Amino acid sequence: MNPEKVLDWREALIRLSDQYFFDLVRLYLGAIKTPFNKQKLIAELSAFLRKKENRERIFLALDDVDKLVLSAVSEMPSPTQQKIVALFSGFLSFPEIYDRILNLEERLLMYRKGDSGNREYALNPLLEDDLAPLLGVAILAKPETSGDPVSAPVRVDDLTLAALYGFFIQNEEAVKNDGTLRKKTLSDLEAAFPQFGGSSGAIPLLISAFMNLGLLVRENGLLKPERGRWEAFARQENAARLAWLVAAAGGHAIREILLARAQTFTDFFFALDPRARYSRHSVHRMSVLFSEKSGKSRTTRSHGRFAAMLLEQSEEIAQQTHGAHPVEAALCFGALVETEGFLCRNSSLSERPQGSAAQPFLVVSPSLSVTLMPGFTLASLLPLVSFMEVRDVQIAGQFEITRKSCMAAFSRGQSAQEMIALLEAHSSRPIPQNVVFSINDWFRSYSAFSLYRGFVMYVEKSRRVAFEKNSSLSSLIRKELAPGVYLLDAEEYEDIAAAFSDAGYEAAPAVSAVPVVRDSIPLPTLRLPPALAGAGGSGAGDAGAGDAGAGDVAQASNENALTGAGWQELRAALFASLDALALPHDIHEVLASRIDRKIIITESQLVAESIRIEKVEARGMDFLGKVRIAEYAISAGSLLEIELEEGEGSRYVLGKPLSTEKKTGDVLLRLITEPDGLSLQISLGKALLVRRIRGSIFSELPAGRI
């Protein structure tokens, strides 16, 4: 037990208004004798919570939703109402979450910290240690069932990535003026990559990720692959490459945010039990939880004031960018797979590739078609596909060597000799002579007229030998155009400057116009489980290191599961004791409601003196009652639930009332709806029901406490 947390909880009680403080104390201690002392009453309340029998009953009353909300408070950094609502979005409605939070506060399991309007919550420190085994990530993302690990083909594997690289080399005019893919481009991609056919929007999402990572760059209306970045991308591990793609599918962001997204997805992915089958809601919750923890770690890093401001602004912009949710992107790219109606981790990303004596190979036919068999790494595929046109990519890849594809490769500096050598190095049989002849013939035709684009350097005769023998400078030479005239293999001026610096020169020669400088820094390395690190980008290791925590947590969840039968027995006993008291009907109903809300857990709490009767709802013709409830809700800061007639039925509005305006024969109520924040004006005279959702001891405004 942390003494500082206990002190914080006690101070939270002290901050309550007298009326609500005493209401809370009466719930658990009964009638309060005067004179009283708040510190002494808090000590008595603490003693109530420390009593073994009371603690057991408090924990016995916990149901699955209680554990979900308490686990969110336990696991999330700075858990606010807004974050908790976001975590359970699609699983629990806002009214359900709001009501459960208030209920858990009144049951003393959690409390609101500080006086700020953020509604940040914490577990009751007197119960936190005993609650810990019942809560955790395994509760928030509890598997529905389990089975053997599922190993499925990854949609975005090395062959697919290389084929897409080759496709955009040959099809640079792929986008419209607004940056979207042309209809023909999309049609050609869908035909060449049938694995994406059943997933609407998968190809545009993947292309968007390429652009956000700088692998594809828009330039003068063209969409061009950046070869250097692709080569750096190929050096990443398979699992890391997929994490970067999922991160970039979330929308455009600066490098630091992309790195945080990719690392967050990696941590989330390897925290999933490979044998578990999860509901979609559970996987989404786990993803949100890891994202929240990642955001907290970024804010705690040391940044300069200006850098911190820029990072904060970039995060806000990134949040406003409409991108894919990481879970949906992972499903789209094949990191997560759907089986038996549940989601599970694709274990092929965490399996060490099986050793084989056979090397990957390709087959070249006399018709100039090329079949690339499975097993090639992305790094070895990039130079191969750069002079072919993609036709069909499934388990193997079907490509074609064409005049157009070879001419494009020649313009990038590849020679016929290099192409033929690449084919011969990987072919399982001799290359057909007509293929060799065609490539050489096309190269002779191309070489008859040469148009180069790039850096050209002239070196005077006395320095040519030294220039060509210097390893740093000679590495720049792509082609000698004439004696002393060299076409340089450098896309950026900085590459030339670095080579001259390595050679011992103070500065490189100046140029009349420096080209646009692009960020060529390679992607940072992600933290992977030890078994995966160093797998060399050709596959991933086993899941042993990444799965240990997930298995332990799941086992702890099973060991601590409660059936709920114990609470039903206790509830029946409490109702029997209540009935035996023969209390007036209104008092009986209030105490019965407290039992159902699990606030009353012992017979000693069944006392009439703990009740302050108040009207919380009014219906139909009770116009004055509806007005009074609305006005009290405004002063107390309570939410209102209002039923309105609509067509043949009715609809409900939940919101925070702000003001009332009297009209002839009516009163108009202005309120802000929850959780969408819309402003509405409602006629109380026409309302079928006005119900005040009584705020918890910790949430209503002091102004309404009378």
C-alpha positions in Angstrom: 0.0 0.0 0.0 1.4 3.4 -1.1 1.0 6.0 1.7 1.1 8.9 -0.8 -1.9 7.3 -2.7 -3.8 6.8 0.6 -3.2 10.5 1.5 -4.4 11.5 -2.0 -7.6 9.4 -1.5 -8.3 11.0 1.9 -7.8 14.5 0.5 -10.3 13.6 -2.3 -12.9 12.8 0.4 -12.1 16.0 2.3 -12.7 18.1 -0.9 -16.3 16.9 -1.0 -19.0 19.2 0.1 -20.4 18.5 3.6 -23.7 17.2 2.3 -22.2 14.6 -0.1 -19.4 13.7 2.3 -22.0 12.8 4.9 -24.1 11.0 2.3 -21.1 8.8 1.5 -20.3 8.1 5.1 -23.9 7.2 5.9 -23.9 4.7 3.1 -21.3 2.6 4.9 -21.3 3.7 8.5 -25.0 4.5 9.1 -26.2 7.4 11.3 -23.5 10.0 12.2 -23.3 11.1 15.8 -22.6 14.8 16.6 -20.2 16.3 17.3 -18.3 14.8 14.4 -14.8 15.1 12.9 -14.1 14.5 9.2 -10.7 12.9 9.7 -12.1 10.5 12.3 -15.0 9.6 10.0 -12.5 8.9 7.2 -10.5 6.7 9.5 -13.7 4.7 10.3 -14.4 4.4 6.6 -10.9 3.1 6.1 -11.4 0.6 8.9 -14.6 -0.6 7.1 -12.6 -1.2 4.0 -9.8 -3.0 5.9 -12.1 -5.5 7.5 -11.5 -8.8 5.8 -15.2 -9.8 5.4 -16.1 -6.5 3.9 -13.2 -6.7 1.4 -14.3 -10.2 0.4 -17.8 -9.0 -0.3 -16.7 -6.0 -2.3 -14.6 -8.3 -4.5 -17.4 -10.9 -4.7 -19.7 -8.3 -6.1 -17.4 -7.5 -9.0 -18.8 -8.5 -12.4 -17.1 -8.6 -15.8 -17.9 -5.0 -16.7 -16.6 -3.8 -13.3 -13.3 -5.6 -14.0 -13.1 -4.1 -17.5 -13.5 -0.5 -16.2 -11.2 -1.0 -13.2 -8.6 -2.7 -15.5 -8.8 0.4 -17.7 -8.1 2.7 -14.7 -5.3 0.4 -13.6 -3.5 0.0 -16.9 -4.1 3.3 -18.7 -1.8 6.3 -18.0 -3.8 9.2 -16.6 -7.2 7.5 -17.1 -9.8 10.1 -17.8 -13.5 9.6 -18.6 -12.8 10.4 -22.2 -10.1 7.8 -22.5 -12.2 5.1 -20.8 -15.1 5.9 -23.2 -12.8 5.7 -26.2 -11.3 2.4 -24.9 -14.8 0.7 -24.8 -16.1 2.4 -27.9 -18.4 0.0 -29.9 -18.6 -2.4 -26.9 -20.3 -0.2 -24.2 -22.4 2.9 -24.9 -21.5 6.2 -23.3 -24.5 6.0 -20.8 -23.4 2.5 -19.7 -19.8 3.6 -19.1 -20.8 6.8 -17.4 -23.2 5.0 -15.1 -20.7 2.3 -14.3 -17.9 4.8 -13.4 -20.3 6.5 -11.0 -21.3 3.2 -9.5 -17.7 2.1 -8.9 -17.0 5.5 -7.3 -19.9 5.0 -4.8 -18.7 1.5 -4.1 -15.3 3.0 -3.1 -13.4 1.0 -5.7 -12.1 4.1 -7.5 -12.1 7.8 -7.1 -11.5 11.0 -9.0 -8.1 12.7 -8.5 -7.7 16.4 -8.0 -10.0 19.3 -8.7 -9.4 19.5 -12.5 -12.1 19.1 -15.0 -10.3 16.2 -16.7 -12.0 13.6 -14.5 -8.8 11.5 -14.0 -9.5 8.4 -12.0 -7.4 6.1 -9.8 -8.1 2.9 -7.9 -8.8 3.1 -4.2 -5.3 2.5 -2.6 -6.8 0.6 0.3 -8.1 -2.0 -2.2 -5.6 -1.7 -5.0 -3.2 -4.5 -3.9 -6.0 -7.0 -3.5 -7.6 -5.9 -6.8 -4.4 -6.3 -8.8 -4.7 -10.1 -9.4 -8.3 -9.6 -10.7 -7.4 -6.9 -13.2 -4.9 -6.3 -16.0 -4.4 -6.5 -19.8 -5.7 -10.1 -19.8 -9.1 -8.8 -18.6 -9.2 -6.0 -21.2 -8.2 -8.3 -24.0 -9.5 -11.7 -22.7 -9.3 -14.5 -25.3 -12.7 -16.0 -26.3 -11.1 -19.4 -27.0 -7.7 -20.9 -27.9 -6.3 -23.3 -30.4 -3.1 -24.0 -32.4 -1.2 -21.0 -33.7 -2.4 -19.8 -37.1 0.2 -19.4 -39.7 -1.1 -17.8 -42.9 0.6 -16.1 -45.8 1.3 -12.5 -45.2 -0.4 -10.4 -47.9 2.5 -7.9 -47.9 5.4 -10.3 -48.2 8.8 -9.7 -49.9 7.6 -10.8 -53.3 4.6 -8.5 -53.1 6.6 -5.5 -51.9 9.2 -6.0 -54.7 6.5 -6.4 -57.3 4.9 -3.1 -56.2 8.3 -1.4 -56.4 8.7 -2.7 -59.9 5.2 -1.8 -60.9 5.7 1.9 -60.0 9.1 2.0 -61.8 7.3 1.1 -65.0 4.1 3.1 -64.3 5.1 6.5 -62.9 2.1 8.2 -64.3 -0.1 6.4 -61.7 -1.9 9.3 -60.0 -4.3 12.1 -60.8 -3.7 15.7 -60.0 -5.3 15.3 -56.6 -2.9 12.5 -55.7 -5.4 9.6 -55.9 -4.7 6.6 -58.1 -5.9 6.6 -61.6 -8.7 4.2 -62.4 -6.5 2.2 -64.9 -3.7 2.0 -62.4 -6.0 0.6 -59.7 -7.5 -1.8 -62.2 -4.0 -3.0 -63.2 -2.9 -3.4 -59.6 -6.0 -5.4 -58.7 -5.4 -7.7 -61.6 -1.7 -8.2 -60.8 -2.3 -8.7 -57.0 -5.4 -10.9 -56.6 -4.6 -11.4 -52.8 -6.0 -7.9 -52.2 -9.2 -8.5 -54.2 -11.4 -9.4 -51.2 -10.3 -6.3 -49.2 -11.8 -3.1 -50.5 -9.4 -0.2 -50.3 -6.4 -2.4 -49.4 -4.3 -1.3 -52.4 -4.9 2.5 -51.9 -4.1 2.0 -48.2 -0.8 0.3 -49.0 0.1 2.9 -51.6 -0.7 5.6 -49.0 1.6 3.9 -46.5 4.4 3.8 -49.1 4.0 7.6 -49.7 3.9 8.4 -46.0 7.2 6.5 -45.6 8.8 8.2 -48.5 9.1 4.9 -50.5 7.0 6.5 -53.2 7.4 10.2 -53.9 5.2 12.5 -56.0 7.3 14.7 -58.3 6.0 16.7 -61.2 2.8 14.8 -61.3 4.6 11.4 -61.3 4.7 8.8 -58.5 8.3 7.5 -58.3 9.9 4.9 -56.1 12.9 6.1 -54.1 15.5 3.4 -54.7 17.7 4.3 -51.7 14.8 4.2 -49.3 13.6 0.9 -50.7 17.1 -0.6 -50.2 17.1 0.6 -46.6 13.6 -0.7 -46.1 14.7 -4.1 -47.4 17.3 -4.3 -44.6 14.6 -4.2 -41.9 13.2 -7.4 -40.4 10.0 -8.7 -41.9 8.0 -7.9 -38.7 9.5 -4.5 -38.5 8.7 -3.7 -42.2 5.0 -4.6 -41.5 5.0 -2.5 -38.4 6.2 0.5 -40.4 3.5 0.0 -43.0 0.8 -0.3 -40.4 2.1 2.9 -38.7 2.2 4.8 -42.0 -1.3 3.6 -42.9 -2.5 5.6 -40.0 -1.8 8.8 -41.8 1.0 11.3 -42.6 3.1 12.2 -39.6 6.7 13.3 -38.7 9.3 10.6 -38.2 9.2 10.6 -34.4 5.4 9.9 -34.4 5.8 7.2 -37.1 8.5 5.6 -35.0 6.2 5.7 -32.0 3.3 4.2 -33.9 5.5 1.4 -35.4 7.0 0.5 -32.0 3.6 0.6 -30.4 2.2 -1.8 -33.0 5.2 -4.1 -32.6 4.8 -4.2 -28.8 1.0 -4.8 -29.2 1.5 -7.5 -31.8 3.9 -9.6 -29.8 1.9 -9.2 -26.6 -0.9 -11.2 -28.3 -1.0 -14.9 -27.3 -0.3 -16.8 -30.6 -2.8 -19.5 -29.5 -5.6 -17.2 -28.5 -8.7 -16.2 -30.4 -9.8 -12.7 -29.6 -13.0 -10.8 -30.3 -12.5 -7.7 -32.4 -13.5 -5.5 -29.5 -10.7 -7.1 -27.3 -8.1 -6.5 -30.0 -9.1 -2.9 -30.4 -9.0 -2.3 -26.7 -5.5 -3.8 -26.5 -4.4 -1.6 -29.4 -5.8 1.6 -27.8 -4.2 0.6 -24.4 -0.7 0.2 -26.0 -1.2 3.5 -27.9 -2.1 5.3 -24.7 1.0 3.9 -23.0 3.2 4.9 -25.9 1.8 8.4 -25.8 2.6 8.7 -22.1 6.2 7.6 -22.6 6.7 10.2 -25.4 5.5 13.0 -23.2 7.8 12.0 -20.4 10.9 12.3 -22.6 13.1 15.3 -22.3 12.6 17.8 -25.2 13.6 21.3 -25.6 10.7 23.8 -25.1 10.5 24.5 -28.9 10.9 20.9 -29.8 8.2 19.9 -27.4 5.9 22.5 -28.8 6.5 21.2 -32.3 6.0 17.6 -31.3 2.7 18.4 -29.5 1.5 20.3 -32.6 2.5 17.4 -34.9 0.7 14.9 -32.7 -2.5 17.0 -32.9 -2.2 17.2 -36.7 -1.5 13.5 -36.9 -4.7 12.8 -34.8 -6.7 14.9 -37.2 -5.4 13.0 -40.2 -7.8 10.4 -41.4 -5.9 7.1 -41.6 -6.6 3.4 -41.0 -6.9 2.1 -37.4 -3.8 -0.1 -36.7 -6.0 -3.2 -36.2 -7.8 -2.7 -39.5 -4.5 -2.1 -41.3 -3.0 -5.2 -39.7 -5.9 -7.2 -40.9 -5.6 -5.7 -44.4 -1.9 -6.5 -44.6 -2.1 -9.9 -43.1 -0.4 -9.4 -39.7 -3.7 -10.3 -38.0 -6.0 -13.0 -39.4 -9.6 -13.8 -38.9 -10.5 -17.4 -38.1 -13.7 -19.0 -36.7 -15.2 -15.5 -36.3 -12.3 -14.3 -34.1 -9.0 -12.5 -34.6 -5.6 -14.0 -33.9 -2.0 -13.2 -34.5 -0.4 -14.4 -37.7 2.3 -16.7 -36.4 4.2 -16.7 -39.7 5.7 -13.4 -38.7 7.2 -15.0 -35.6 8.4 -18.3 -37.0 12.0 -18.8 -37.8 12.3 -19.8 -41.5 13.0 -23.5 -42.1 16.4 -24.2 -43.5 16.6 -25.6 -47.0 19.4 -26.7 -49.2 17.6 -25.4 -52.3 18.2 -21.8 -53.1 15.3 -19.6 -54.5 15.3 -19.6 -58.3 13.7 -18.1 -61.3 12.6 -19.5 -64.6 13.0 -17.6 -67.9 11.0 -18.8 -70.9 11.7 -18.0 -74.5 8.6 -15.9 -74.6 10.4 -13.5 -72.2 8.2 -14.3 -69.3 9.9 -14.8 -65.9 8.6 -16.8 -63.0 10.1 -15.9 -59.6 9.7 -18.7 -57.1 9.2 -18.2 -53.4 12.1 -17.7 -51.1 13.8 -14.5 -52.4 14.5 -11.7 -49.9 13.3 -8.2 -50.7 16.9 -7.0 -51.0 17.6 -9.6 -53.7 14.4 -9.0 -55.6 14.7 -5.2 -56.0 17.4 -5.3 -58.8 15.6 -8.2 -60.5 12.1 -6.6 -60.8 13.5 -3.2 -61.9 13.7 -4.4 -65.5 10.5 -6.4 -65.6 6.8 -5.7 -65.8 4.6 -7.5 -63.2 1.8 -9.7 -64.5 0.5 -11.8 -61.6 1.7 -12.2 -58.0 0.5 -15.0 -55.8 2.7 -17.7 -54.3 5.1 -17.3 -57.2 5.4 -14.1 -59.2 4.8 -13.9 -63.0 6.8 -11.1 -64.7 7.7 -10.2 -68.3 10.8 -8.7 -69.8 9.7 -6.1 -72.3 11.4 -3.4 -74.4 9.7 -0.7 -72.3 10.8 -2.2 -69.0 14.4 -2.6 -70.2 14.6 0.9 -71.7 13.5 2.3 -68.3 16.2 0.2 -66.6 18.8 1.4 -69.0 17.9 5.0 -68.3 18.5 4.4 -64.6 22.0 3.1 -65.3 21.5 -0.7 -65.6 23.3 -2.3 -68.5 22.4 -5.3 -70.5 25.3 -7.2 -69.1 24.1 -6.6 -65.5 20.6 -7.7 -66.3 21.7 -10.9 -68.0 24.2 -11.6 -65.1 21.3 -11.2 -62.6 19.1 -13.7 -64.5 21.9 -16.2 -64.9 22.8 -16.0 -61.2 19.3 -17.0 -60.1 18.1 -19.1 -63.0 17.7 -22.9 -62.6 18.6 -23.4 -66.2 20.5 -21.5 -69.0 18.9 -18.3 -70.2 17.2 -18.8 -73.6 19.4 -17.2 -76.3 16.6 -15.2 -77.8 16.1 -13.5 -74.4 19.8 -12.7 -74.2 19.7 -11.4 -77.8 16.7 -9.2 -77.2 18.2 -7.6 -74.1 21.5 -6.9 -75.9 19.7 -5.6 -79.0 17.5 -3.2 -77.0 20.6 -2.0 -75.2 22.4 -1.3 -78.5 19.4 0.6 -79.7 19.3 2.6 -76.4 23.0 3.3 -76.5 22.8 4.8 -80.0 21.5 8.0 -78.4 22.1 8.8 -74.8 20.4 11.3 -72.6 21.5 11.5 -69.0 20.1 13.3 -66.1 22.1 13.9 -62.9 25.4 15.2 -61.7 28.2 15.3 -64.3 31.8 16.0 -63.2 34.8 17.0 -65.2 38.3 16.0 -63.9 41.4 17.6 -65.4 43.9 15.1 -67.0 46.5 15.4 -64.3 44.1 14.3 -61.5 42.1 11.5 -63.4 44.3 8.6 -62.2 44.1 9.7 -58.6 40.4 10.3 -58.9 39.7 6.8 -60.4 41.9 5.0 -57.9 40.5 6.7 -54.8 37.9 4.3 -53.3 35.7 7.0 -52.0 35.6 9.1 -55.2 35.5 6.2 -57.7 32.4 4.8 -56.0 30.6 7.9 -57.3 31.3 7.0 -61.0 28.2 5.6 -62.8 29.6 6.0 -66.3 32.5 7.7 -68.1 30.9 9.7 -70.8 34.2 10.9 -72.3 37.8 11.2 -71.1 37.6 13.0 -67.8 33.8 13.4 -68.0 31.9 11.3 -65.5 28.2 10.7 -64.8 28.0 10.4 -61.0 25.9 7.8 -59.2 24.5 10.3 -56.7 21.0 11.6 -56.3 21.9 14.3 -53.8 24.7 16.8 -53.5 25.4 15.7 -50.0 26.4 12.3 -51.2 29.1 13.9 -53.4 30.2 16.2 -50.5 30.5 13.1 -48.2 32.6 11.2 -50.7 35.1 14.2 -51.1 35.2 14.5 -47.3 36.1 10.8 -46.9 38.8 11.3 -49.6 40.4 14.1 -47.5 39.2 17.1 -49.4 37.9 20.1 -47.5 35.0 20.7 -49.9 33.4 19.2 -53.0 33.2 21.3 -56.2 30.2 23.7 -56.2 27.3 23.3 -58.7 25.3 26.0 -60.2 22.0 24.7 -58.8 21.6 22.4 -55.8 18.8 19.8 -56.3 16.0 19.5 -53.8 17.2 17.6 -50.8 15.1 14.7 -49.6 15.3 13.0 -46.2 17.3 9.9 -46.9 17.8 8.9 -43.3 17.1 5.2 -43.0 14.1 4.1 -40.9 15.1 3.6 -37.2 15.4 0.1 -35.9 12.4 -1.2 -33.9 12.7 -3.2 -30.7 11.7 -6.8 -31.6 11.6 -9.9 -29.4 15.2 -11.3 -29.0 14.4 -14.4 -31.0 13.5 -12.2 -34.0 16.4 -9.8 -33.9 19.1 -10.5 -36.4 16.9 -12.8 -38.5 18.2 -10.9 -41.5 15.0 -9.6 -43.0 14.2 -13.0 -44.6 11.8 -14.0 -41.8 11.1 -13.8 -38.1 12.1 -15.9 -35.2 9.9 -17.9 -32.9 7.4 -16.3 -30.5 8.9 -17.5 -27.3 10.2 -14.3 -25.9 7.2 -12.2 -27.0 4.6 -14.6 -25.7 5.7 -15.3 -22.2 3.9 -12.4 -20.6 0.7 -13.0 -22.5 0.5 -16.6 -21.4 1.2 -15.8 -17.7 -1.5 -13.0 -17.8 -4.1 -15.3 -19.4 -3.4 -18.0 -16.8 -3.7 -15.4 -14.0 -7.1 -14.3 -15.4 -8.4 -17.9 -15.4 -7.2 -18.5 -11.9 -9.0 -15.4 -10.5 -12.3 -15.6 -12.5 -15.4 -15.4 -10.3 -18.7 -17.1 -11.4 -21.0 -14.6 -9.8 -22.9 -17.3 -7.9 -21.4 -16.0 -4.6 -22.8 -12.5 -5.1 -26.3 -13.9 -5.9 -26.3 -15.8 -2.6 -25.2 -12.7 -0.7 -27.8 -10.5 -2.6 -30.5 -12.9 -1.6 -29.4 -12.9 2.0 -29.3 -9.0 2.0 -32.9 -8.8 0.6 -34.1 -11.3 3.2 -32.7 -9.1 5.9 -34.2 -6.0 4.3 -37.6 -7.6 4.1 -37.4 -8.6 7.7 -37.1 -5.0 8.8 -40.6 -4.1 7.4 -39.5 -0.6 6.5 -41.8 2.0 4.7 -42.1 1.4 1.0 -40.1 4.4 -0.2 -37.2 3.6 2.2 -37.4 -0.1 1.3 -37.1 0.8 -2.4 -34.0 3.0 -1.9 -32.2 0.3 0.1 -33.2 -2.3 -2.4 -31.7 -0.2 -5.2 -28.5 0.1 -3.2 -28.3 -3.6 -2.9 -28.8 -4.0 -6.7 -26.1 -1.4 -7.3 -23.8 -3.4 -5.0 -23.3 -0.4 -2.6 -24.8 -2.3 0.3 -22.7 -5.4 1.1 -23.4 -5.9 4.8 -26.5 -6.0 7.0 -25.2 -3.1 9.0 -25.8 -0.8 6.1 -29.5 -1.5 6.1 -30.5 1.6 8.1 -33.2 4.1 7.3 -31.1 7.0 8.7 -28.7 6.7 5.8 -31.4 7.8 3.3 -32.2 11.2 2.0 -35.3 10.9 -0.1 -35.2 12.9 -3.3 -37.2 12.8 -6.5 -35.2 11.9 -9.6 -37.8 11.6 -12.4 -41.0 13.1 -13.6 -43.3 11.9 -16.4 -46.1 13.1 -18.7 -48.4 15.7 -17.1 -46.2 16.4 -14.1 -44.8 19.6 -15.7 -43.7 21.2 -12.5 -41.9 18.1 -11.5 -40.0 18.0 -14.8 -39.0 21.6 -14.4 -37.8 21.2 -10.8 -35.7 18.1 -11.7 -34.1 20.0 -14.6 -33.3 23.0 -12.5 -31.8 20.8 -9.8 -29.7 18.9 -12.4 -28.3 22.3 -13.6 -27.2 23.3 -10.1 -25.9 19.9 -9.3 -24.1 19.3 -12.5 -26.0 16.0 -13.1 -26.8 14.5 -16.4 -30.4 14.3 -17.6 -32.1 11.5 -19.5 -35.0 12.8 -21.5 -37.6 10.7 -23.5 -39.1 12.5 -26.4 -42.0 11.5 -28.7 -40.8 10.7 -32.2 -43.1 9.3 -34.9 -44.9 6.2 -33.6 -42.3 5.6 -30.9 -39.9 7.7 -28.8 -36.2 8.5 -28.5 -33.9 9.2 -25.6 -31.5 12.1 -25.2 -28.7 12.0 -22.7 -27.0 15.3 -21.9 -25.7 17.9 -19.5 -28.3 20.7 -18.9 -27.1 24.3 -19.1 -30.1 26.6 -18.7 -33.8 26.9 -18.8 -35.9 29.6 -20.6 -39.5 30.2 -19.7 -42.0 30.6 -22.6 -45.8 31.0 -22.5 -47.1 27.7 -21.2 -43.7 25.9 -21.5 -40.1 25.9 -20.4 -37.3 25.3 -22.9 -34.2 23.4 -21.7 -30.8 23.9 -23.3 -28.4 21.0 -22.9 -25.2 19.5 -24.4 -25.6 15.9 -25.5 -23.2 13.2 -24.4 -20.9 12.0 -25.7 -21.1 13.9 -29.1 -21.3 17.4 -27.5 -24.3 18.7 -29.6 -26.3 21.7 -28.3 -30.1 21.0 -28.2 -33.1 22.9 -27.0 -35.9 20.7 -25.7 -39.5 21.5 -24.6 -40.0 20.2 -21.1 -43.7 20.4 -21.6 -43.5 17.9 -24.5 -41.0 15.6 -22.8 -42.5 12.2 -21.9 -39.9 11.6 -19.2 -37.2 13.7 -17.4 -34.9 11.6 -15.3 -31.9 13.0 -13.4 -29.0 10.6 -13.4 -27.8 11.2 -9.9 -24.1 12.1 -10.0 -21.7 10.2 -7.8 -20.3 11.6 -4.6 -17.1 12.5 -6.6 -18.6 14.1 -9.7 -21.5 16.6 -9.0 -20.9 20.3 -8.6 -20.7 21.7 -5.1 -23.2 24.4 -6.2 -25.9 21.7 -6.3 -25.3 20.2 -2.9 -27.9 21.4 -0.5 
